[in-house]
Amino acid sequence: MKNFEREKNDRSKGEHVDISREERRKVVLCEEKGMSSEVKRKERRDDHESNKERDNNEVEKENQGSLIEVISYSSSNLPTSSFSCFDSLIGTHGKVCIEKSSTDELNTKVQDYMSLYYKTDDVVLKDIELQAWWKEIREVGHGDKSCETWWPKMQTREELIHSLTIIIWMSSALHAAINFGQYPYGGFSPNRPGMSLRLIPDPGTAEYEELKTNPVKGYLKTISPQFQTLIGIAVLEVLSIHSSDEFFLGQREAAEWTKDKEALKTFEKFGKKLAEIEEKITMMNNDEKLKNRTGPVKMPYTLLLYLTSEPGLVTAKGIPNSISI
């Protein structure tokens, strides 16, 4: 070290002093060791500060524990036991049960209807129009995914029924469940703000203290301003309104939409099944054990009601025959 320091001083004076390679190596190792120690000390300081911050956060969580429990319960009301099973989920959250029933009935309808015209797999395979339609769906409608191996080959009745069920479900019941509740659930902006203008404030900052002492003021500073909120509400209302000439699932513009009596019987059977599902929804809405329907807000689930919707109004119910946007 002394030789190395002497060399540096002599070099600063313009003099040249030889130093052995071994001495240089020792100096480098010593410097690296010193840097490693400094890094470890910094990591220990950072760990200490992190533990301190976690302790403060735990205190905040305990203070806000009651509020978190209320929010979690009112928003999901799902079983919290680690031993709860899927049956419990379906029993508590009726939307899952209703959507499953709707899918099953759609699959039955498609199966009954397709059985009238596609008796065997060979008929499916030799239907030129059907094969051209399926080719267009894969290669034009989903060109970016056309080479995926999971596509049904459309060579059997089972593949046809399964594919049609998915398409009909997505463009009718699934769309209705997602779309027509936007205004009833999100029309009150504080319940579902369109955007957040700032991040959740960090503990110890002025914004954090404001949120603690005056949560309403702090929250209103965070969500979108009035003008943008009004635009968002107007858009949600337009999206949630059924078209004035809407026809819903299980309905036709003309009673004699086909002369095929077997097809009419299948359609009538499907309509009766939809009515049964609607009765089941109404029954579940009146079940006091289902707190997500009969809790403090008392907002029944109506998005998958089939036969009681009205066109041109925000009704939060009714499944159109197809997407209307």
Residue pairs with C-beta under 8 A, 6 or more apart in sequence:
1 26
1 27
1 30
3 19
3 23
4 19
4 23
4 24
4 27
6 17
7 17
7 19
10 16
10 17
11 17
53 203
56 203
57 203
60 203
61 68
73 291
74 295
74 296
74 297
76 93
76 292
77 92
77 93
77 290
77 291
77 292
77 295
78 84
78 89
78 92
78 93
79 88
79 89
79 92
89 96
90 96
90 97
90 100
91 97
92 290
92 292
93 292
94 281
94 284
94 285
94 290
94 292
94 293
94 301
95 177
95 301
95 304
97 284
98 277
98 280
98 281
98 284
98 301
98 304
99 173
99 174
99 177
99 304
101 277
101 280
102 169
102 173
102 277
102 304
103 165
103 169
103 173
105 270
105 273
105 274
105 277
106 165
106 168
106 169
106 172
106 173
107 161
107 162
107 165
108 270
108 273
109 266
109 269
109 270
109 273
110 161
110 164
110 165
110 168
111 161
112 266
112 269
112 270
113 263
113 266
114 157
114 160
114 161
114 164
115 157
116 260
116 262
116 263
116 266
117 123
118 124
118 127
118 157
118 160
120 157
121 155
121 156
121 157
124 130
124 154
124 155
124 156
124 157
124 159
124 160
125 131
125 155
130 154
130 160
131 154
134 154
134 163
138 145
138 146
138 151
139 146
145 151
152 159
152 162
152 163
153 159
154 160
154 163
171 322
171 323
172 249
172 319
172 320
172 321
172 322
172 323
173 249
173 304
173 319
175 320
175 323
176 303
176 304
176 318
176 319
176 320
177 303
177 304
179 239
179 240
179 325
180 240
180 242
180 303
180 315
180 316
180 317
180 318
181 240
181 303
181 316
182 236
182 239
182 240
183 233
183 236
183 237
183 239
183 240
183 314
183 316
184 240
184 299
184 314
184 316
185 191
185 192
186 192
186 236
187 233
187 236
187 237
189 223
189 224
189 229
189 232
189 233
190 219
190 223
193 222
193 223
193 224
193 229
194 223
194 224
194 228
194 229
194 232
195 223
195 224
195 228
196 222
196 223
197 221
197 222
197 223
197 224
197 225
198 207
198 221
198 222
201 207
201 208
201 210
201 211
201 218
202 208
207 218
210 217
210 218
211 218
211 219
223 229
224 232
237 314
239 325
240 314
240 316
241 312
241 313
241 314
242 309
242 310
242 311
242 312
242 313
242 315
242 318
242 320
242 324
243 311
243 312
243 320
243 324
244 311
244 312
245 311
246 309
246 311
246 312
246 318
246 320
246 324
247 253
247 320
247 321
248 306
248 307
248 309
248 318
248 319
248 320
248 321
249 274
249 306
249 319
249 320
249 321
250 267
250 270
250 271
250 274
250 306
250 307
251 321
252 267
258 264
274 306
274 307
275 306
275 307
277 304
277 306
278 305
278 306
278 307
278 308
281 301
281 302
281 304
281 305
282 305
284 290
284 293
284 301
285 293
285 294
285 300
285 301
285 302
286 294
287 293
287 294
288 294
292 301
293 299
293 300
293 301
302 315
302 316
302 317
303 316
303 317
304 317
304 319
305 317
305 318
306 318
306 319
308 317
308 318
309 315
309 317
309 318
309 319
310 318
